[in-house]
Amino acid sequence: MTPQIAVFLVLAAVTVAGAISLILQRHPIHSALSLITVMVALAGLYLLQGAEFIAAVQIIVYGGAIMVLFVFVIMLLNAGEEERTNMSRIALYAGVPLGVVFLIEISYWVGRATMHLGAPATAAVSTRELSSLLFTEYVFPFELTSFLMLIALLGALVLARREESE
């Protein structure tokens, strides 16, 4: 086993553990911290692929800015610990076996893909080329994303004001 595969397996395990923790946490702030763990581990996986710019964006934008926004909204809404309910019968009898089958299938495909790994691709795209594409050809989706995030923030503020007045 090469060191790259060992690091990949460790980062993948951290990512999966963080995602499971994200789902199982009862307090929203703890879930947000688990999501930060997932984002940082994903940045490590991007680094393994040689995508340094995407790894930096993953940490700065998603691990930093978006998570600060999530924590701000959680604190603004004063979200407390969630109450647990019993698992529905559909989730118990259909969801759990399907989840196990999905996990087995993912394990199979990851194992199969790691057996046939070759030399990494040598063609790299510079940050200048990527930013040029982002601000010329893809400027509309870029701006649309920022506009949608602004609308989501305003919607959360309106909902928080409505809850506060009731």
C-alpha positions in Angstrom: 0.0 0.0 0.0 1.4 3.3 -1.0 1.5 6.3 1.3 -1.0 8.2 -0.9 -3.5 5.4 -0.5 -3.0 5.2 3.3 -3.5 9.0 3.6 -6.6 8.7 1.3 -8.1 6.0 3.5 -7.4 8.0 6.7 -9.0 11.1 5.2 -11.9 9.1 3.9 -12.5 7.6 7.3 -12.4 11.0 8.9 -14.9 12.3 6.3 -17.3 9.4 6.9 -17.0 9.7 10.7 -17.6 13.4 10.5 -20.7 12.9 8.3 -22.1 10.2 10.7 -21.4 12.5 13.6 -23.2 15.3 11.7 -26.3 13.2 11.5 -26.2 11.8 15.0 -25.6 14.9 16.9 -28.5 16.3 18.9 -27.2 19.9 19.2 -27.0 22.0 16.0 -23.7 23.6 16.9 -22.1 20.2 17.3 -23.5 19.2 13.9 -21.9 22.4 12.4 -18.6 21.5 14.0 -18.9 18.0 12.5 -19.6 19.6 9.1 -16.4 21.6 9.5 -14.5 18.4 10.1 -15.9 17.0 6.9 -15.0 20.1 4.9 -11.4 20.0 6.1 -11.0 16.3 5.4 -12.4 16.9 1.9 -9.8 19.6 1.4 -7.2 17.1 2.2 -8.6 14.7 -0.4 -8.5 17.5 -2.9 -4.8 18.0 -2.0 -4.2 14.4 -2.7 -5.6 14.9 -6.2 -3.2 17.8 -6.8 -6.0 20.4 -6.7 -4.4 22.9 -4.4 -6.7 25.8 -5.4 -9.9 23.8 -4.9 -8.5 22.7 -1.5 -7.9 26.3 -0.5 -11.3 27.3 -1.7 -12.9 24.4 0.2 -11.3 25.6 3.5 -11.7 29.3 3.0 -15.2 29.4 1.5 -16.9 26.3 2.9 -15.0 25.6 6.0 -14.8 29.3 6.9 -17.4 31.6 5.4 -20.3 29.2 4.9 -19.9 27.6 8.3 -19.8 31.0 10.0 -23.0 31.8 8.3 -24.5 28.5 9.5 -23.4 29.1 13.1 -24.8 32.7 12.9 -28.2 31.4 11.7 -28.3 28.7 14.3 -27.5 31.2 17.1 -29.9 33.7 15.6 -32.7 31.1 15.6 -31.7 30.0 19.1 -31.9 26.4 18.1 -31.8 24.1 21.1 -31.2 20.4 21.4 -33.5 18.4 19.2 -36.0 15.8 20.5 -35.5 12.2 19.4 -38.5 10.3 17.9 -38.9 6.7 17.2 -37.7 5.5 13.8 -40.5 5.0 11.4 -41.2 1.4 10.1 -40.3 2.4 6.5 -36.9 3.7 7.6 -36.3 0.6 9.7 -37.3 -2.1 7.3 -36.3 -0.4 4.0 -33.7 2.3 4.8 -31.3 0.3 7.0 -30.9 -2.6 4.6 -30.6 -0.2 1.6 -28.0 1.7 3.6 -26.0 -1.5 4.2 -26.2 -2.5 0.5 -25.1 1.0 -0.5 -22.2 0.9 1.9 -21.1 -2.5 0.5 -21.4 -1.2 -3.0 -19.3 1.9 -2.3 -16.7 -0.2 -0.6 -16.5 -2.5 -3.6 -16.1 0.4 -6.1 -13.5 2.2 -4.0 -11.5 -1.0 -3.6 -11.7 -1.7 -7.3 -10.7 1.8 -8.2 -7.7 1.8 -5.9 -6.4 -1.4 -7.5 -6.0 0.2 -10.9 -4.5 3.5 -9.8 -1.8 4.7 -12.2 0.5 7.7 -12.3 -1.2 11.0 -11.4 -2.1 13.3 -14.3 0.7 15.8 -15.1 -1.5 18.5 -16.8 -2.3 21.2 -14.3 -4.5 24.3 -14.7 -3.1 27.5 -13.2 -5.1 29.6 -10.8 -4.9 32.4 -13.4 -6.7 30.3 -16.0 -9.3 29.1 -13.5 -10.1 32.6 -12.3 -10.2 33.8 -15.9 -12.8 31.2 -16.7 -14.7 31.9 -13.5 -15.1 35.6 -14.2 -15.7 35.4 -18.0 -17.6 32.3 -19.0 -19.0 31.3 -15.6 -19.7 34.8 -14.1 -23.5 34.3 -14.2 -23.6 31.1 -12.1 -21.0 32.6 -9.8 -23.2 35.7 -9.2 -26.4 33.7 -9.1 -24.9 31.6 -6.2 -24.1 34.7 -4.2 -27.6 36.1 -4.8 -29.2 32.8 -3.7 -27.1 32.8 -0.5 -28.3 36.4 0.2 -31.9 35.4 -0.3 -31.5 32.4 2.1 -29.9 34.6 4.8 -32.8 37.1 4.4 -35.3 34.3 4.6 -33.7 33.0 7.8 -33.8 36.5 9.3 -37.5 36.9 8.4 -38.3 33.5 10.0 -36.4 34.4 13.1 -38.3 37.7 13.5 -41.6 35.9 13.0 -40.7 33.3 15.7 -39.6 36.1 18.0 -42.9 38.0 17.6 -45.0 34.9 18.3 
